[in-house]
Amino acid sequence: MDLQLMRLRKLAGYKSRDVFADKIGVNRHTYKSWETGTTKMTLEQAYNCAVALNCTIDEIAGLVHAPVSEDPHRAALERYYDAMDD
């Protein structure tokens, strides 16, 4: 899993890990280990980061969801388009 913590943290305006770690009430070394991928976060820790960064846990995890069209004809066209070569 390629966590997006650094990118999302910077996007949210937190220039340093230490400032963000203090914001969410986590030891600075612990937060650094999450951002560098040396240790894993719990679901609760991911939730707390998501709330502070105004994003979803899926975004932190690097999971991208394709938008789903409610119109079945449009959805079919989008699938055909996505399947096309350059």
BAMI-700750 format. One record per residue (C-alpha): residue number from 1; x, y, z. Coordinates in Angstrom, 1 decimal, m for minus. Layout:
! residues N
i NUM, c1 X, c2 Y, c3 Z
...
//
This chain:
! residues 86
i 1, c1 0.0, c2 0.0, c3 0.0
i 2, c1 1.4, c2 3.4, c3 m1.0
i 3, c1 0.2, c2 5.8, c3 1.7
i 4, c1 m0.4, c2 9.3, c3 0.5
i 5, c1 0.2, c2 11.0, c3 3.8
i 6, c1 3.0, c2 13.3, c3 2.8
i 7, c1 1.2, c2 14.5, c3 m0.3
i 8, c1 m2.1, c2 15.0, c3 1.5
i 9, c1 m0.4, c2 16.7, c3 4.5
i 10, c1 1.3, c2 19.2, c3 2.2
i 11, c1 m1.9, c2 19.7, c3 0.2
i 12, c1 m3.6, c2 20.6, c3 3.5
i 13, c1 m1.0, c2 23.2, c3 4.2
i 14, c1 1.1, c2 21.4, c3 6.8
i 15, c1 4.7, c2 21.9, c3 5.7
i 16, c1 6.3, c2 19.8, c3 8.4
i 17, c1 5.6, c2 16.4, c3 9.8
i 18, c1 6.2, c2 17.6, c3 13.3
i 19, c1 3.5, c2 20.3, c3 13.1
i 20, c1 1.0, c2 17.8, c3 11.8
i 21, c1 1.9, c2 15.1, c3 14.4
i 22, c1 1.3, c2 17.7, c3 17.1
i 23, c1 m2.0, c2 18.6, c3 15.5
i 24, c1 m3.3, c2 15.1, c3 15.7
i 25, c1 m1.7, c2 14.4, c3 19.1
i 26, c1 0.7, c2 11.7, c3 17.9
i 27, c1 4.4, c2 11.3, c3 18.8
i 28, c1 6.5, c2 12.8, c3 16.0
i 29, c1 8.5, c2 9.7, c3 15.5
i 30, c1 5.3, c2 7.6, c3 15.2
i 31, c1 3.9, c2 9.9, c3 12.6
i 32, c1 7.2, c2 9.9, c3 10.6
i 33, c1 7.2, c2 6.1, c3 10.7
i 34, c1 3.6, c2 6.1, c3 9.1
i 35, c1 4.6, c2 8.6, c3 6.5
i 36, c1 7.8, c2 6.7, c3 5.5
i 37, c1 6.0, c2 3.3, c3 5.7
i 38, c1 8.1, c2 1.7, c3 8.3
i 39, c1 5.1, c2 1.0, c3 10.6
i 40, c1 1.4, c2 0.7, c3 9.8
i 41, c1 m1.5, c2 2.8, c3 11.2
i 42, c1 m4.5, c2 1.5, c3 12.9
i 43, c1 m7.9, c2 2.2, c3 11.4
i 44, c1 m8.5, c2 4.7, c3 14.2
i 45, c1 m5.2, c2 6.5, c3 13.5
i 46, c1 m6.0, c2 6.6, c3 9.7
i 47, c1 m9.5, c2 8.0, c3 10.6
i 48, c1 m7.9, c2 10.8, c3 12.8
i 49, c1 m5.5, c2 11.7, c3 10.0
i 50, c1 m8.4, c2 11.8, c3 7.5
i 51, c1 m10.4, c2 14.1, c3 9.6
i 52, c1 m7.5, c2 16.4, c3 10.2
i 53, c1 m6.6, c2 16.4, c3 6.5
i 54, c1 m10.2, c2 16.7, c3 5.3
i 55, c1 m9.9, c2 13.6, c3 3.1
i 56, c1 m11.0, c2 10.0, c3 3.1
i 57, c1 m9.2, c2 7.0, c3 4.5
i 58, c1 m9.3, c2 5.7, c3 0.9
i 59, c1 m7.3, c2 8.8, c3 m0.2
i 60, c1 m4.7, c2 8.2, c3 2.5
i 61, c1 m4.4, c2 4.6, c3 1.3
i 62, c1 m3.9, c2 5.7, c3 m2.3
i 63, c1 m7.2, c2 4.1, c3 m3.5
i 64, c1 m8.8, c2 5.8, c3 m6.4
i 65, c1 m12.4, c2 5.1, c3 m7.3
i 66, c1 m13.6, c2 5.8, c3 m10.8
i 67, c1 m16.8, c2 7.7, c3 m10.9
i 68, c1 m19.8, c2 5.6, c3 m11.6
i 69, c1 m22.5, c2 6.9, c3 m14.0
i 70, c1 m26.1, c2 6.3, c3 m13.1
i 71, c1 m27.0, c2 6.3, c3 m16.8
i 72, c1 m26.3, c2 2.7, c3 m18.1
i 73, c1 m25.7, c2 4.1, c3 m21.6
i 74, c1 m23.2, c2 6.7, c3 m20.4
i 75, c1 m21.5, c2 4.0, c3 m18.2
i 76, c1 m21.1, c2 1.8, c3 m21.3
i 77, c1 m19.6, c2 4.6, c3 m23.3
i 78, c1 m17.2, c2 5.4, c3 m20.5
i 79, c1 m16.1, c2 1.8, c3 m20.4
i 80, c1 m15.6, c2 1.7, c3 m24.1
i 81, c1 m13.7, c2 5.0, c3 m24.0
i 82, c1 m11.4, c2 3.8, c3 m21.1
i 83, c1 m10.7, c2 0.6, c3 m23.1
i 84, c1 m9.5, c2 2.5, c3 m26.2
i 85, c1 m5.8, c2 2.8, c3 m27.1
i 86, c1 m4.1, c2 6.1, c3 m27.6
//
